[in-house]
Every structure is written in structure tokens, then in C-alpha cells.
Amino acid sequence: MGIVKIDDDLHAEVRRASAVMCRSINAQAEFWMKIGMLAEANPTLPFTEIIRAELAAVQTPPADAIAA
């Protein structure tokens, strides 16, 4: 983990987006960085496909495990 210096205007945008998306400022910045890296690595995929692939990659516990 480290410190990343970003422009004040970008920080304000991260702060606004984090409030809307109910994420911390750090979590919002991390989300944007991850999606940006995936978009650069997969320039033909639209945002929705990147999100769909990320959701599919997450293992969800069985429903009975959640109820326990």
C-alpha cells in the first residue's frame, strides 16, 4: 500500500462519485483504477461487459450458507 498523489479536481470527482456509489473515497479510486486497467487491456469490451466478467469471476457462497 502506498500514497498516490492526484490532482485536486480529480480528488473532488472521486469524492462526489464515492458519495453516490456508497463507497469510501479510496474504494472509489481503486474501482476506477481497476476498471481503467481492464479497459486498457481489453479495448474492444464495453464497460458493461467488463463488469459482467468481473461479477462472473466472483465466487458466491451457496444460499444455505448465507442463511446460517
Secondary structure, DSSP 4 states (H G I P E B T S, - for coil): -------HHHHHHHHHHHHHHT--HHHHHHHHHHHHHHHHH-TTS-HHHHHHHHHHHSPPPPHHHHH-
